[in-house]
Amino acid sequence: MWHMLRQIFRVGLVTEAPPATDASLLEAKLHEDIHRVFGRALCIRHVDAGSCNGCELEIHALTNPYYNLSNS
């Protein structure tokens, strides 16, 4: 294990940077695809069939100021 950690620190970061893209083109393409697949409105419905409330907490967290899906 120590050998692997030493190798990681010695070699460093070996990944490439992602290619540059135009965000507006990606946004327009995504909007077009969503409109084509779902039509005019996208509604997400959550049905609880009995759980530990973990899913409900995560869904509720989507409305907090950090995520704020309602104003996207």
N, C-alpha and C positions, 0 to 999 in steps of 0.2 A: 504494500500500500504506500509506504514512504517513497519507494522508487517512482510510483506513478505520480504522486504529488510533486516530487522534485522535477519530474519531466514536465508537468503542467506549468509550474512556475518558470522553468528554464525556457520552454518553447513560447509561452504566452498565447495571445489571441491569434488564431489561424483562420478565422472565417473571413469571408469577403463582405464588403458593404453591399447592401441591396441596390439594385439599379434605380436611378432617379426616375420618378414618374410625375406626371402632371395630375395633381389631386382633383382638379376640376373635371378632367376627362374621366377619371375613375368614378367620381360622384355622379356624373351624368349617365355613365354606363350602368351603374348600380341602380339608379333611379329608374332608368328605362327597363331594366330586367325585372325589377320588383313590380312595376306597373304592368308589364306584359304577363307576368305569372299570376299576380294577385288581383289585378283589376284596379278599381278606384280606391279601395280602402284595405288597409292591413290591420286586422284585429287579432290580438293574442288573447286567448282565453285559457285560464288555468283551472283545472278540475282536480280537487283534492279527493283522493279515494282512500284516505287514511294513511297518514305518514307521521313522522316524528317532528313535524313543523319546520324542518330545516329548509325545505323548498319554499314554504310560505315566507320565511324570514329573508331568503335570497330575493324573492320576487318583490317583497316590500322594500328591500334595500335599493331596488332599481328606481324608486321614486325619490330617493334622498338627493340632496344638492350635488353630490359627487357624480352620480350617473344622470339623473334627471331626464329620463326618456320621454317624458310628456312634452318637453319643450324642444325636442330635436327636430 
